[in-house]
Amino acid sequence: MHSLSFLSTFSMFASALLFTATLANLAAAISEGDLSISLQVASTVASANDLIVTAIVFNPTSEDIRALAINNVLDNSPTQSFDIKAGDGSAVPFTGAKVCYVTWDLSSDAIYKNIPAGQSIAVNHTIGGIHDFSSFSAGTTFEVTPHAFSSILSSVEDASGIVPRADPVSFVVTDNTKTDQLFNSLPPQDQASLSTPVCSDKKKLQLIKDSLSSARPLAGGAATDIKSHPNGPEYKRYFGGNKQSDIWYNFDRIAGDLASAGKRNIFCASDFADSASACKNNPYIAYTVIYPDGRTPIYTCDILAKCGTPSSVCSTKSYDLTTSSRGGVILHELAHAVTGAADIAYGCPATEKLSAADKKKNADNYRCMGLNIFLDYNCH
């Protein structure tokens, strides 16, 4: 898709902890004041490709803190950890991966970082590959802060956590604002419909087709319910405080082949070395890559096959986990691709606790409402 091979890109995104520690068995919720965060970046960098931001996370308390290192400054995968703005306030577009994560093994050390009592850890983030500086001229001054929608949690069940705030840090790109972004292998997208499954493996291709065929009715069912029950409990749970017409419009675009939803392919990531590496090195079910020119291809990882089906949602009467439904996974990704939704919270209990504004912007709220309506009307 863009010019660094993903294998080399991912080696730069690989863990860059300057301090390591054995994880403690602590799982207390993280509160404001438990951690302090500062950012470091070179004051000048010749090329945006060479930009590295270091997040230093300090634990001032007398006990080790175990934190979930997913989708925040502790996570240096190609998801959004920072917001970057030029001096005039213009945002530097994020062009990395928006993802649907698997249900994590909470006993696995791999998804946590431990910040020892009274000590710091530092995580290096290579930024040029996932932010597009090309619309800005050389010599522009930029300012970087932690991403406004990210949070640091003690576990996936922690509904509060802390927003990783830090004083803004400025830098200047002196010469070259062109960046090599994620993936170079994106084939031409010449499909006639909203989303077209593409895969060389016939079994995986059928899985994507079936998942998409499930996702669209989930979105359509939610849209229909908003029209017929505009103040229904499901709507209040996942989108309360928003204009019903806005949320209906988002669901309706996902459900149908509408021009306003754009066109994209849904690939099996195993067809390309760089996208396959993303699945291998991260706990992803699927992910959407955002391009400066508006392309929003979706990549599915092999673990999609292990996710639930409509019948399993009915049999378990459960849809909270991201792995509960393949159709729900694709609906989550289409919320990214079609509406521009972010990843603010995962899991349906957490999505209910978001502010009204964040509910509208969060991809998993769309998945959860779609599955909630499906369960209500189709499982008896």
C-alpha positions as CSV (number, residue, x, y, z in Angstrom):
1,M,0.0,0.0,0.0
2,H,2.7,2.5,0.7
3,S,6.5,2.5,0.6
4,L,8.0,0.8,3.6
5,S,7.5,-3.0,3.6
6,F,5.4,-3.9,6.6
7,L,8.0,-6.4,7.8
8,S,10.5,-3.5,8.1
9,T,7.9,-1.2,9.4
10,F,6.8,-3.6,12.1
11,S,10.4,-4.1,13.2
12,M,10.4,-0.3,13.9
13,F,7.1,-0.7,15.8
14,A,8.5,-3.6,17.7
15,S,8.7,-3.1,21.5
16,A,11.2,-0.4,22.4
17,L,11.0,-0.5,26.2
18,L,14.1,1.0,27.7
19,F,13.4,-0.6,31.0
20,T,11.9,-4.0,31.6
21,A,10.3,-5.7,34.6
22,T,8.6,-8.9,35.6
23,L,4.8,-8.3,35.6
24,A,3.2,-8.0,39.0
25,N,0.0,-9.8,39.8
26,L,-1.7,-6.5,40.6
27,A,-5.0,-5.8,39.0
28,A,-6.4,-2.8,40.9
29,A,-8.0,-0.1,38.7
30,I,-5.8,2.7,37.6
31,S,-6.8,6.2,38.8
32,E,-5.7,9.7,38.0
33,G,-2.4,10.4,39.8
34,D,-1.2,6.8,39.7
35,L,0.9,7.5,36.6
36,S,2.5,10.5,35.0
37,I,3.4,10.7,31.4
38,S,5.9,12.9,29.5
39,L,6.9,12.9,25.8
40,Q,10.2,13.4,24.2
41,V,10.9,14.1,20.6
42,A,13.8,15.7,18.7
43,S,13.3,19.4,18.3
44,T,14.1,19.1,14.6
45,V,13.9,16.2,12.2
46,A,15.0,16.3,8.5
47,S,12.3,13.9,7.3
48,A,8.9,13.0,8.8
49,N,9.8,9.4,8.1
50,D,12.5,9.6,10.8
51,L,10.1,11.0,13.5
52,I,10.2,9.0,16.8
53,V,8.1,10.0,19.8
54,T,9.1,8.5,23.2
55,A,6.5,8.2,25.8
56,I,7.9,8.0,29.4
57,V,5.4,6.6,31.9
58,F,6.3,7.1,35.5
59,N,4.8,5.4,38.5
60,P,5.1,7.6,41.6
61,T,3.3,5.2,43.9
62,S,4.8,2.7,46.3
63,E,3.4,-0.3,44.4
64,D,4.0,-1.8,41.0
65,I,1.2,-1.0,38.5
66,R,0.2,-3.5,35.8
67,A,-1.4,-1.7,32.8
68,L,-3.1,-2.9,29.7
69,A,-0.8,-1.9,26.8
70,I,-3.4,-1.8,24.1
71,N,-4.4,1.2,22.0
72,N,-2.5,3.8,24.2
73,V,1.0,5.2,24.6
74,L,2.2,1.9,26.0
75,D,1.3,0.2,22.7
76,N,3.6,0.9,19.8
77,S,1.7,-1.1,17.2
78,P,0.5,1.0,14.2
79,T,-2.7,2.2,16.1
80,Q,-3.2,5.8,17.1
81,S,-1.4,6.8,20.3
82,F,-0.9,10.5,19.6
83,D,-2.6,13.6,18.2
84,I,-0.4,15.8,16.1
85,K,-1.2,19.4,15.0
86,A,0.5,22.0,13.0
87,G,1.0,25.5,14.5
88,D,-2.2,26.8,12.9
89,G,-4.2,24.0,14.6
90,S,-4.5,21.8,11.6
91,A,-4.5,18.1,12.5
92,V,-2.0,15.8,10.9
93,P,-4.2,12.9,9.6
94,F,-3.8,9.5,11.1
95,T,-3.3,6.9,8.4
96,G,-2.5,3.8,10.4
97,A,-4.7,0.8,11.5
98,K,-8.1,0.9,13.2
99,V,-8.7,-2.6,14.6
100,C,-11.0,-5.1,16.1
101,Y,-9.0,-6.9,18.8
102,V,-9.5,-10.4,19.9
103,T,-10.7,-11.2,23.4
104,W,-7.5,-11.2,25.3
105,D,-6.1,-13.8,27.5
106,L,-6.0,-11.8,30.7
107,S,-3.3,-14.1,32.1
108,S,-0.9,-13.4,29.2
109,D,2.0,-11.1,30.0
110,A,2.2,-10.1,26.4
111,I,-0.7,-7.6,26.5
112,Y,0.4,-5.8,29.7
113,K,3.3,-3.6,30.7
114,N,4.5,-3.4,34.3
115,I,5.6,0.0,35.7
116,P,7.6,-0.7,38.8
117,A,7.0,1.4,42.0
118,G,8.9,4.7,41.7
119,Q,10.3,3.9,38.3
120,S,9.6,4.7,34.6
121,I,9.3,2.8,31.4
122,A,9.8,4.4,28.0
123,V,8.2,3.3,24.8
124,N,9.4,4.5,21.4
125,H,6.8,5.2,18.7
126,T,7.8,5.5,15.0
127,I,5.3,8.1,13.8
128,G,6.0,8.8,10.1
129,G,4.5,5.6,8.9
130,I,1.1,6.2,10.5
131,H,0.6,9.9,10.2
132,D,0.4,11.8,6.9
133,F,2.5,15.0,6.9
134,S,2.6,15.4,3.1
135,S,0.0,18.3,3.0
136,F,2.3,20.5,5.1
137,S,5.4,22.3,3.9
138,A,8.9,21.8,5.1
139,G,9.8,24.0,8.0
140,T,6.4,23.6,9.7
141,T,6.3,23.4,13.4
142,F,4.1,20.6,14.9
143,E,2.9,19.7,18.4
144,V,2.3,16.2,19.7
145,T,0.1,15.1,22.6
146,P,-1.3,11.7,23.6
147,H,-4.4,10.7,21.6
148,A,-7.5,12.3,23.1
149,F,-9.5,9.1,22.9
150,S,-7.0,6.6,24.3
151,S,-6.9,5.4,27.9
152,I,-4.7,3.3,30.2
153,L,-6.6,0.5,31.9
154,S,-5.7,-2.1,34.4
155,S,-7.6,-4.8,32.4
156,V,-10.2,-5.1,29.7
157,E,-12.8,-5.0,32.4
158,D,-11.6,-1.7,33.8
159,A,-14.2,0.9,32.7
160,S,-12.5,4.0,34.0
161,G,-8.7,4.0,33.8
162,I,-6.9,7.2,33.0
163,V,-6.6,9.4,29.9
164,P,-2.8,9.6,29.2
165,R,-2.3,13.3,29.4
166,A,1.1,15.0,28.9
167,D,2.3,18.4,28.1
168,P,2.5,19.1,24.4
169,V,6.0,18.8,22.7
170,S,6.9,20.7,19.6
171,F,9.2,19.7,16.7
172,V,10.0,21.0,13.2
173,V,10.2,18.9,10.0
174,T,12.9,20.8,8.2
175,D,13.2,19.1,4.8
176,N,10.8,16.3,3.8
177,T,7.2,15.9,4.8
178,K,6.6,12.9,2.6
179,T,6.1,9.7,4.6
180,D,6.2,6.0,3.9
181,Q,2.9,4.7,5.3
182,L,1.7,1.3,6.1
183,F,1.8,-1.3,3.4
184,N,2.9,-1.1,-0.2
185,S,0.9,-4.1,-1.5
186,L,-2.6,-2.6,-1.9
187,P,-3.9,-3.8,-5.2
188,P,-6.3,-1.7,-7.4
189,Q,-9.8,-1.4,-5.9
190,D,-12.1,-1.4,-8.9
191,Q,-15.2,-3.0,-7.4
192,A,-18.7,-1.9,-8.2
193,S,-20.3,-2.3,-4.7
194,L,-19.7,-1.0,-1.2
195,S,-17.4,-3.7,0.1
196,T,-16.0,-6.5,-2.0
197,P,-14.4,-9.6,-0.4
198,V,-11.1,-10.6,-2.1
199,C,-9.0,-13.6,-1.2
200,S,-7.0,-16.2,-3.1
201,D,-8.0,-18.9,-0.6
202,K,-11.6,-20.0,-1.5
203,K,-12.4,-21.1,2.1
204,K,-11.3,-17.8,3.6
205,L,-13.1,-15.9,0.8
206,Q,-16.3,-17.6,1.6
207,L,-15.8,-16.8,5.3
208,I,-15.4,-13.1,4.5
209,K,-18.5,-13.2,2.2
210,D,-20.6,-14.9,4.9
211,S,-19.3,-12.4,7.6
212,L,-20.2,-9.5,5.3
213,S,-23.6,-11.0,4.6
214,S,-24.2,-11.1,8.3
215,A,-22.8,-7.6,9.0
216,R,-25.1,-5.8,6.7
217,P,-28.4,-7.1,8.2
218,L,-27.1,-6.4,11.7
219,A,-26.6,-2.7,10.6
220,G,-30.0,-2.7,8.8
221,G,-31.8,-4.2,11.8
222,A,-30.4,-1.4,14.0
223,A,-31.4,1.2,11.5
224,T,-34.9,-0.2,11.3
225,D,-35.2,-0.3,15.0
226,I,-34.1,3.4,15.4
227,K,-37.0,4.3,13.0
228,S,-39.6,2.1,14.8
229,H,-38.3,2.6,18.4
230,P,-36.4,5.9,18.4
231,N,-36.2,5.8,22.2
232,G,-35.8,2.1,22.6
233,P,-33.7,0.7,25.4
234,E,-31.0,-0.6,22.9
235,Y,-30.6,2.9,21.4
236,K,-30.4,4.5,24.8
237,R,-27.9,2.0,25.9
238,Y,-25.4,2.5,23.1
239,F,-26.2,5.9,21.6
240,G,-28.3,7.8,24.1
241,G,-27.9,11.6,23.9
242,N,-27.3,11.6,20.1
243,K,-29.7,12.6,17.4
244,Q,-31.5,9.4,16.2
245,S,-31.3,10.6,12.6
246,D,-27.4,10.8,12.7
247,I,-27.0,7.3,14.1
248,W,-29.7,5.9,11.7
249,Y,-27.8,7.5,8.8
250,N,-24.5,5.8,9.8
251,F,-26.2,2.4,10.2
252,D,-28.1,2.8,6.9
253,R,-24.9,3.6,5.0
254,I,-23.2,0.5,6.4
255,A,-26.2,-1.7,5.6
256,G,-26.6,-0.7,1.9
257,D,-24.5,-0.2,-1.2
258,L,-24.7,3.6,-0.9
259,A,-22.3,5.9,-2.7
260,S,-21.8,7.9,0.5
261,A,-20.3,4.8,2.1
262,G,-17.5,4.6,-0.4
263,K,-15.9,1.5,-2.0
264,R,-13.4,-0.9,-0.5
265,N,-12.1,-4.4,-0.7
266,I,-12.2,-6.7,2.3
267,F,-9.0,-8.8,2.0
268,C,-7.7,-11.9,3.8
269,A,-4.5,-10.6,5.3
270,S,-2.7,-13.9,4.5
271,D,-2.5,-12.9,0.9
272,F,0.2,-10.3,1.6
273,A,3.4,-10.5,3.7
274,D,3.0,-7.1,5.3
275,S,-0.7,-7.5,6.3
276,A,-0.1,-11.1,7.4
277,S,2.7,-9.9,9.7
278,A,0.3,-7.4,11.3
279,C,-2.0,-10.3,12.2
280,K,0.9,-12.4,13.5
281,N,2.4,-9.7,15.7
282,N,-0.8,-8.3,17.1
283,P,-4.0,-9.6,18.8
284,Y,-6.1,-8.5,15.8
285,I,-9.2,-10.1,14.4
286,A,-9.5,-7.6,11.6
287,Y,-8.3,-4.0,10.9
288,T,-9.1,-1.1,8.6
289,V,-6.2,1.0,7.2
290,I,-7.0,4.7,6.6
291,Y,-5.3,6.3,3.6
292,P,-4.9,10.0,2.8
293,D,-6.7,9.6,-0.5
294,G,-9.8,8.2,1.2
295,R,-9.2,4.5,0.6
296,T,-10.3,2.3,3.5
297,P,-9.4,-1.3,2.8
298,I,-10.2,-3.9,5.5
299,Y,-8.0,-6.9,6.3
300,T,-9.2,-10.0,8.1
301,C,-6.9,-12.2,10.1
302,D,-7.2,-16.0,10.3
303,I,-8.7,-15.8,13.8
304,L,-11.9,-14.5,12.3
305,A,-12.8,-18.1,11.6
306,K,-12.8,-18.8,15.3
307,C,-15.4,-16.1,16.0
308,G,-19.1,-16.8,16.6
309,T,-21.9,-17.1,14.1
310,P,-25.5,-15.9,14.3
311,S,-26.6,-19.2,15.8
312,S,-23.9,-19.1,18.5
313,V,-25.1,-15.6,19.5
314,C,-28.6,-17.1,19.9
315,S,-27.4,-20.2,21.8
316,T,-25.2,-18.2,24.2
317,K,-27.6,-15.2,24.4
318,S,-24.3,-13.2,24.6
319,Y,-22.7,-10.7,22.2
320,D,-20.5,-8.6,24.6
321,L,-17.1,-10.0,23.5
322,T,-15.6,-8.9,20.2
323,T,-15.2,-12.6,19.3
324,S,-19.0,-13.3,19.7
325,S,-19.9,-12.7,16.0
326,R,-18.0,-12.7,12.7
327,G,-20.7,-10.4,11.3
328,G,-20.2,-8.1,14.4
329,V,-16.4,-7.9,13.6
330,I,-17.1,-6.8,10.0
331,L,-19.7,-4.3,11.3
332,H,-17.1,-2.9,13.7
333,E,-14.7,-2.5,10.8
334,L,-17.3,-1.0,8.5
335,A,-18.0,1.6,11.2
336,H,-14.3,2.6,10.9
337,A,-14.3,2.6,7.2
338,V,-17.7,4.2,6.5
339,T,-18.3,6.6,9.5
340,G,-14.7,7.3,10.5
341,A,-15.4,5.8,13.9
342,A,-12.5,5.4,16.4
343,D,-11.6,2.8,19.0
344,I,-12.4,4.4,22.3
345,A,-13.7,1.4,24.2
346,Y,-14.1,-2.3,23.5
347,G,-16.7,-4.7,24.8
348,C,-20.4,-3.8,25.2
349,P,-20.4,-3.0,29.0
350,A,-17.6,-0.5,28.4
351,T,-19.3,1.1,25.5
352,E,-22.4,1.9,27.5
353,K,-20.4,4.0,29.9
354,L,-19.1,6.4,27.2
355,S,-20.3,10.0,26.9
356,A,-22.9,10.6,24.1
357,A,-20.3,12.2,21.9
358,D,-17.9,9.2,22.3
359,K,-20.7,6.7,21.8
360,K,-21.3,8.1,18.3
361,K,-17.5,8.0,17.5
362,N,-16.8,4.5,18.8
363,A,-16.9,1.5,16.4
364,D,-17.8,-1.1,19.0
365,N,-21.1,0.8,19.9
366,Y,-22.3,0.0,16.4
367,R,-21.4,-3.6,16.7
368,C,-23.0,-3.9,20.1
369,M,-26.3,-2.3,19.1
370,G,-26.5,-4.3,15.9
371,L,-26.0,-7.6,17.8
372,N,-28.4,-6.5,20.7
373,I,-31.2,-5.9,18.1
374,F,-30.4,-9.2,16.4
375,L,-30.6,-11.0,19.7
376,D,-33.9,-9.3,20.6
377,Y,-35.7,-10.1,17.4
378,N,-34.1,-13.3,16.1
379,C,-33.3,-15.5,19.1
380,H,-36.2,-17.2,20.7
